[in-house]
Structures are given as structure tokens and as C-alpha cells.
Amino acid sequence: MIRVPITVSESERQRQKSPGFCLLSILAIAGMFLTISVVSSPIPGVNEPHYLCKARSFSDPDWCNRDFFLTSANAHYCFFWLVGPLTQVVSFTTAAFIGRGISALSLAIGWTVLGRAIGLSSSFRLLAAGAFAFLSQLGNFSGEWLLDGFESKVSAWGLGLCAVGFWIRGMVRTCPGWMTVAGICCGAGTMLHPVVGGWIAVCLSIAWLLDLMTRPAIGWPRFMKSVWGIVAFSFATIGVALPGLIPAMRLVLDDSLSRKDRELASFIQVFWRLKHHLDPTELMAAQWLYAGGLLSLSIILFIIVQRQLTLDSQTPAAESSRDAGRRLTLETTLLMKFFLASIVIALVGAIIGWHVVEARYMEGWEWRAVLLKFYPFRTFDALLPIVSGLLVGLLLQRIMADRWKESAAVFLVVFCGLPFVPATLKRENVRPGYTADQFADWQAACRWIQKEAPPGTLFLTPRESFAFKWMAERAEYVCYKDCPQDAAGILEWQRRLEWLHDWTLKSSTDGVYSRTDLEELRAETGCDFVVTRILGPFETAPVWQGKVWQIIKVP
């Protein structure tokens, strides 16, 4: 039996490739991403106070200038430089919404560039985006997300997807020009977020090497063009990334502390504060099942799509159809080699970080912590729903293209609407660590502070403090969420938390927080006020009393 490749009509193909239809597809994808972001994660999202308050302080150093975290070193220099001015002319909420819109558009453009590179038409790119959004809302492997808020990594991933798309074009055509464009995009992503962009660059370089080792001999001229291509990619990436890479490298290479102190800071960061991202033994069973499920799904979809494309390339149809089938087979294979590189990095990270005893008793924890703090699971985690979504789109395009007109509306509604189900279910209007009454009273306390407390005052806030600087616009002595990223800052953050722990134990032994206890607090920390719901009772009457929280002025 003669197999005829599944193709769309010429008029449909031209319509799908038209600039207007492509732009409409980008806007539709961006709109879907933004809406899902707002539905799943109310403003402020979990990390938005962390990033936007730091950006405000970067642009206006006098704002909350007594805050420990805001005056610490800046790891995301270019992001703060770009976003900081916006936070001075609009509210944090408006800045976050604008940022989410820009991030969604950046991600949609990257999705489009990559989708086009592997042969997805505009409509099926939209379907694939819906599949990605749905899968990303189901969970994660190491805490990575792309649609739940505004921070530097989202736009960095948008630029990273552009880089992967242009890299695939450059590899298929053995074209140093496209590889240079890929490097520019990857460098811009690295400039915004050195870890995200840096790992994408590493994965693309590994994938290039894998392709060189596994593809049939291409001849000396094409081999040299391929080498020049990866060289151009590397130089373009590094050159464009320098404005963001230099400040980040200063933090990494800072040797102002002793080696022992630097290792201790890495241990605190990896095996305590960020263990839910960096320690593989801390990942829950559901996270491993999520990763295993999506990885299996990606492999199965890839095998099916490759079989379809291979059969199309071997069918006795027009030569142009056979060439197109072979090209799409190569493009999809390149995408999977890029994904494979991220799997290898994650696997190495798991081997480095795995331990069956407490981390402090693990042999070689010093060098293990230093390596793990570079987030080896991040790229693999983000790519799980991305690759799965793209392969879903490719498969649907292969089996539905000839009857797309009859079923387009139904499939678009289903795939674009499906992500909103898990997004709605995971929405939390009350932040973790609070009941509804506690959070409402926390907001009331912050409003009082913003209105009544002088701008230069310093506050002792509780461990569960959420968005205090966002809502109250006053400085915090230390905040568990806001951990610095430089070694000296991490150690000081740890010291402050330990001192406060000891102070609360000592102050509570006699059953009352006396004036002397508060004087000791001021002498050590300089705090002007205490915001609490569990400390006390205090000899000093509160200056504000809510249903749950109270504010005590430190004498």
C-alpha cells in the first residue's frame, strides 16, 4: 500500500505562514499565558515581593535603606536595572502585572520561534502551548515554574527558547549566521538570569557535540562550518551576557571570606534554605513521579512522531515532501538532544547530591554544596512540560492536518481552556503559613505601618513574613524568605536568625517580654518595632492591636 504524507492544503499552509496569522498566534499564546498566570497566582506571587522590592531598592537606594536583604549584593543586576525605574512610577501591583504581560509575550515569542523551527504551524503552536500550560500546572520536579509570576527567569526562558529555535535552524542548515543569532538570544537570556541562560548555553553546546558524534559523516567543509557555528554561538553568548554575567561571577568568585566560611555559606544555601530546589533527597515522591511521567510521555511521543516523519520521508511522493519529512525528523531529533543534555546534567546533580545520612555527615559535602548551588535540575524541570507540549502539538499536526478545518474550533477551545482547570484549583488567595483571618489581619497591620510608622524605621517581623516591604514599605531586620546570595550575606542572615531564636527563648523563660528584653533587642538589632502574633505577653502596651497581630514599639 502506498503511504501518502499527511499535508495541509496549499492555501491553509500559506495562511498559517502569513505574518498576520503568526502575530495573531503569538498574541493568543501570550494572552493565554498571562491569564493563566493571574488565575493560578494572585498578585503578589510567591517571589514577586522578593524581586520587585530589590529592584525598587536598586533604583532608589534611600527606599528601605535599613533593610538587610535590600542592601545585600545583587545577583540579577540587569533585571534590577531594567525593572527598578518602573517600580518608582507605578505601584508594585501594577509593576507586577506589566512584568507578567512582558514575560508572557517574551515566552510566547520564544515558543513561536522554537515551534516554527520544528515545523509546527501557527494553530498547532497554540495547541502545543495549551498542552504545555496544562502540564506545567500539574506540578514540577524541583520547584521550577514559568507561568506563576514575574521574575527574571521567565523572560530569560523566552529568550532561551528563541535561542534553541535558531540553534536548530543553524544546525539543520549548518549555518554560522543562525548560530550567531542563537548566541545573541542565549546571551540576552543569560544577562537577565545567569543560571537559566547559562545552563541553556551549556545544554546547546552538549547537544551540538552529541549531534556531531551521532550523525553520519557530513564532509570536511560542512564539519568546519559546524565548528565555526558553535564558536560563533559561544562568543555571541558570552559577549552579550557580560553585563549580567560579570556581577554574578563577582559573587561566585568572591574570596573575601575564608574558604571554610564560603563552604559553610554554600551548605546553608543548598542543604537548608534552598534544599527544596537543590537537594535531590528532599524532593517528594510526587515530584519524582511527575518527572518520570512527563519524561516517559516525551519519549513515547518522540518515538511516534519520528516514526510518522520517517515513513513520510520514505514514501514515493514528491521529492519536496520527502525532503521536508527528513528535515523535520532532524529538527525534532535536535530538540530531543537538547533535552537529553538537560537530563544528563540533572542526573549528574542527583548523583552529586544524593545522601542517606544527614547532609553535614555526607563525605565531601563541601564540594558537593558548591556544585549544587548552580541549580542542576532547573533546565530539566522547565523542559519537561515544554518538550512534552511541543511533541503533543507535532503529533496532533501529523494526524489531524488533513481534517483540521472541521475540528479546529473544538480542539482550540479544549487545549486552550484545559490549563485553567488546574490553574483554578491550585489558586491560593491565602498565603502558605496563614489562615484567612491571620492574613487579613497581617494586611491590616501592614497598612497601619505604611501610614503611621516613619519611613526610616526598622521592623522585627515573624518568620512567616510575606510581602512586608511590598505592603508596608518599611525595612526588615531579617526575613527568612529574603536570603542573600553572596557568602557574607548568607552567613550574616544565618547569624541574625540564630540570635533572634536565642533571644526569644531567653525572653520568654520568665513568662513576659520585659522592657529590659526589648532594650536588649534594640541594642543588638536597632529595631524600632516588633510585629508578632505569638511572642509575648509584653510589658509594653502595643501601639496597634488587631484580631491576630500586634505591633510593639521598642523603647
N, C-alpha and C positions, 0 to 999 in steps of 0.2 A: 504494500500500500504506500502510495506517495504521500509524504507529510508536507503540508503547506504551512509555512511560518505564519503565526498569528500576527497580523499587522492591522493598523488603523488605516482608514481611508486617507487619501492624499489631502483632501480638504480638511479633515479633522486634524491631521498632522500639522498642516500649515497654521491652523487656528491655535493649536496648542503651543506652537513655537513663536507666535506673534508676540512682540514686545508688550502690547497692551494686555494680552491674556496672561503673560508671565507676571507683569506687575500686579494684576488683579489677584493672581495666585499668591504672591508674596504678601500682599496686604491681608488676604484672607487668613493665611498661616499666622501672620503677626497678630491679627485680631484674636484668633483662637488662643494663641499662647498667652496674650495679655489677659484675656477674660478668665482663662483657667488659673492664671497667677492670682488674680484678685479673688476668685471664688475659693481657691484652696487655702490661701494665706492672706488674711486681712492685714492691712497696713496698720502698724509696722510689723513686717515679717521678723523671723527669729534673728536674723543678722543685720537687718537694716539700721537699727539704732547704733550698732557697733561700727558700721561703715560710714553712715552719714554724719554721725556726731564727730567722728575722727576727721572726716572731710571738712566739716564746719570749722573745727579747731585748726586744721591745716591752713585754711584760708584766712581765718581770724584768730590769731594766737591768744588774743585777750579774752576770748569766749571760754568760760570754764577753765581758766588758766591754772587752777589749783588741782585739777583732776589728774590723778596719777596716770591712767591709761592714755588720755589725750596728749600728754606731754612725753609719752614714750616714743621710741623710734618708729618710723613709718616704713612698712614693708611694701605697701601698694602706692608708691609715690605718685605715679602718673594718674591713677584713678582719683586720688585725693586732689591733685592739681586741677583735674578737669571738672570734678563734681563740686568741689568746695565753693566756688563763686555762686553756684545755683542755690546752695543752702542759705546764702545770705540774703537772697531776694525773694524767696518763697518759703513757705513752711516746710517742715520735714515731711509731712504727709504728701504735699504737692510734689516735692522733690522726688520722693519715693515713687509716686505714680508716674511722673515723667520718666524717671530712670527705668521703671519696669517697661514702659512703652518703647523706649530706645533699645532696651535689651531684647524685647520680643522681636522688634524689627531686625536687629542685628542677627538674632538666631534664625529668623525666617529667611534672611538673605543667604546666610551660610547654608541653611537647609536646601535652598533653591540651587545654589552653586554645586553642592555635592550631589543633589538629586539629578541635576542635568548631566553631571559628569558620568553617572552610572546609567543614564538612559531613561530616567523617569520623566514622563510628560507632566505638564502643569497640574492636571487634575489628579493624577496619581501621586504627585508630590504632596498634594493636600491630603489625600487619603493616608499616605505614609506618615505625615505629620500628626494626623489624628491618632494613628496606631502608636507612634512614639509617645505622644502625650498621655494616652491611656496607660501604657506600660510603665511610664515614669511615675505615675500617680499610685501605682500598686505597691511601691516600696523602693528600696535601694540596697546596695551591698555594704557600703562603708559611709553612708550619710551624705552622698553626693546628690545634688538636685540642680535643675536648670530652670524650673518654672515656678518656683515658690517665693520669689522676691527679687530685690535689686541689690546686686553687689558686683564686683569687678569680674568675677569668673563667668557670668552669663554672657556678657559682650565678648569676653576672651574666647569663649566657646563658639560664638557666632563667627568670629574671625578665624578660629581654628577649623571650623567646618569648611569655610571658604578655602583655607589652605589645603585641606585634604582633597577637595574637588579639583583645584588647579593642579595639585600634585598628580592626581590620577590622569588628568589631561596630558601633563608633561611626560608621564611615564608611558602612556599609550603611544604618544607621538614622538617620543624620545626628543623632546623639545626643551632646551635650557631656558627659553623665554618663559614658558608656562611654569617651570620650576622656580624661576626667579619671582614671578608673581606669587606663587605659593609661599615662598620665603618671606616676602613682604607682608602677606596676611598673617603668617605664623609669628613673625616678629612683632607685629602690632598687637596680636593677642598676648604675647609674652610681655610686652611693655605694660599692658593693663594688669595682667596676672602672671607673674613669672613662673609659678608652679604649673598652671594649666597650659600656658603656651609652651613652656619648656618641655613638658612631657609629650605634648603633641609633636614637637620637633624631633624629639628622640624616637618616638614611635614611627614617624615617617622615614627617618634615616634607617631604622632597623628594617622596616618594610622594604625599603629600596634594596638593602643588602639581601634580604630573603628573596626578592624577585630576581636579583642578579644571579643568585645561586640556583634557582629552580627553573627559570625559563630556558628554553633551547638557545643555543648559540645564536647571537644576533650579529656577529661580524664585528671586525675591529672599528670601523667608522662609527657605527651606532653605539658600540661599547664606550668609545671615547666621548661621544655626545652625552651618553647617560652619566658618565663620570663628571663631565663639566656641568651637567644639570644639577647633580647633588651638591657640587661645590658652590654653584650659584645660589642654590636654595640655602645652604648653610651660611654663606656670607650675608645674604639678604636678611635672613632671620636674625642673626647676631647684630647686624648693623642697625636695623630698625628697632630692635629690642633694647638697645643700650640705655635710653633714658629711664626705663623702668628696671632694667637688669642691674645697672650699677648700684643703685640704692639697696636692692635686695642682696646683692653679693657682699656689700659692706656689712650687712647684718650677719651673713653666713661666715664671712672670713674675719670678723672682729676678734682680735686676740687680746683685748684689753684686760680680760679676766684670765685667771689661771686655767689650765687645761681641765683640772678637777672641777672647777666651778662651771665651765662650759658643758662638761659632760653631765653634771647634775641638772643643769637647766634643760638639757635635751631629755633627760629622764623624766623630769616633771612634765614637760610638754607632751611627750609621747605616751608614757605609761600612767599618767594621771589626768591631766587636763583634757587632752585630746585622744584618750585611749579608745573612745567610740569611733574614731576615724582611723587611727593608726596602729592599734594593737589587734592583730588578727584573732587572738584568743578571746577578745571582748565582743566580737561580733556574734549576734544571736543566731539561733538556728534558722529563724525565718529569713534572715539576711542571706545566709548560705543557700537556702532553698530558692530564694529569689534569683540569686546569681546563677545557680545551677539550672534553674528552669529557663531563664532567658538565654543562657549560653546554649543549652540544648535546642531551644527554639531557633536560634540563629543558625546553628549548624544544619538542622533539618531543612530550614527554608533555603539556605545556600545550596545544599545538595539538589533540592528540587528545581530551583531556579537555574542552576548550572546545567542540569540535565535538559531542561527546556531549551536553553540557549544553545547548547551543544547540538541537539537534534536539529534546531533551526539552521545552524551553520553548516550542517552536513546534508541538508535536504537539496534535491535537484531543482532549486528555484533560481531566481535571478542571482547573478554574481553579487550585486549590491546587497541583496538580502543576506547572502552567506557571509559577506564581509562584515555586515552590521552585527550578525549573530556572534561572529568571532570576536569583534571589538567589545561587545557588551559582556561576553564571557571574561575577557581580560580585565575589563573595568571592575566587574564585581569581584573577581579574584584579588585585585589590588586592594579593594576595600577590606576584604577579609584578612589580607596580610597585614594591613594596618591594625586591624582589630586583634590579630594574633600577637602582634608586638606588645599591645597593652596587656594581653593575657600573660605573656611571659614576664613582664615587669611586675604584675600583681602576684604571680606565683613566686617569684624571687622574694618579693616583700613578705609574703606569707611564711616562707621558709626562714627568712631572717628573723621575723618577729615571733615565731611560734615558741611557746614555752608552757611547760606543765608544772612549773614551780612559780612562786611569786617572781615578778619581774626583777626585783632587786637581787634575787639569788640566781638569776639566769647568767650562765657563763657568757662573758663578752657583752653584757648589756650596754657597755659604754659605746662601742662602735655600732651596735645594732640600733640604739636610740638615735644616733647621729644620722644614720641612713633612713630610718623610718620616718623621720620628721619631714621628709620630702614628699609624703603622701603617695606611696607607690600604688595604692589601689584606686586613686582618683580617676584616672583616664579610663580604666577598665569599667569602673562603676558607671560613669557617664555614657560610655559607648554601648552598654548592654541594651538600653531601650532605643538608642539611636540606630544601631545596626539592625536590630530586630524590626523596628518600624520601617526602615528603608527596604529590607528584604520582603516584608509584607506587601509594600507598595509594588515592588518588582513582580512578585508572584501574581498579584491581582491584575497587573498590567498584562502579563503574559496570557492569562486565562480569560480575561474579560474584554480585551481591546476591541474584538470584533462585534461585541454587543453592548458597548459602553453607553451608547446613546439611550438605550431602553432602560438601563438601570442606574444611570449616573446620579439622579436625584436621591434615590434611596440610599445608595452607598455613601454619598457625601453627607447626608443627614446622620446616618448611623455612625460613621467613622469620626465625624467632627463633633457629634454630640456625646458619644460614648465616654470620652475623658471626663466630662463634667459629673458623671456619676461618682467615681472615686474621689474627685476633687471636692465635691459637696460633702461626702461622707467624712473626709479627713479634716474638714474645716474646723478650727478651734477658735471661737471668739474669746474664750478664757485661756490665758497663757498657762503652760505647764507650771505646776507648783502653787497655783492659786485656785481657790474656789471662786464662784461668781461673785459672792459678797466681798471676798478679800480683794479681788482685782478691781471691782468698782470703787472700793474704799481706797485702794492704792492710787488709782487715778485721781480721786478727790484730794488725797494728800499731796500729790504732785502739783495739782492746780493751785493749792494753797501756797505751796513753797514758791512756785513761779511768781505768784502775785505778791507775797509778803516777805520772803527772805531776800536780803540784799544780794546783788549779783555775785559778789566775791566770796560768799560763804561756802564752807566745805561740810559735806554731809557724810555721816556714817550710815550706810544703807545695809539692808539684810542680804544674806547670801542669794535669795531668790529675786533680788532686784531685777526688774525688767524695764528697759527703756526709760530709766530715771532721768538721764541727761536729755533725752528726747522730749519728755513731758514736762519736767521741772526746770530744765535748762540751768542746772547747778552742778557743781563739781562733786565727785565721789572720792572718798579716801582710797577705797579699793572696791572692785566689783569682780565677783567670781567669773562672770561671763566675759568681761573685758580683760583678757590676759594678754600682756605684751608679747611681741615675737622676737625680741632681742634677749640675749642671755642675761644681761644685767637686769633688765626689766622683769624677766620671769622669776629670777631669784628674789628680787625685791617684792614682787607680787606675792610670792610664797611666804616671805617673812612677815608681811603685813597680815595675811590671813592667819598665820600661826600666832602672832601677837594678840590679835583680836580674840582668837579662840581661848588663849590663856587668860586674857583679861576678863572675858565673860564668865569663865569658870571661877576665877578668884572673886569677882564682884558679887557673884550670886551665892557664895557659900554662907553668908550671914542672912540671906533671905531678902536683902534690899540693896538696890544700887544707890549708894550714898553720894553726897556731894563730893566727898574725897575721891570716890571711884571715878566720877566724871572729871574732876580736876586732873587725875592721872591720865585719863583718856585725852584731854586737851593737850597736856604736856607732851605726850608721845606722838599724837597724830595731828594736832591742830584743828580737829573737828569742831564745828560750831553748833551742829545739831545732830541728833540721833533719830532715825526713823525706824520704828520697830513695832512688832505685834507680839513678840514672845519674851523679850527682855523685860525685866522689872520684877517687883514694883520699884519705882524711883521715888527718892525723897523729894526731888524737884517736880513740881506740877508741870504737865505737858502744856505747850503753847498751842497745840492743836490736838484735838481728840476726835477720832472717827469711830465708826462701829467696830473696826478691827485694828486699825493702825493708830499710833500716836507719835507725836513729834516732841522731843525733849530738847530744850536749849541747854547747851553745855556751858556751865559757868566759867 
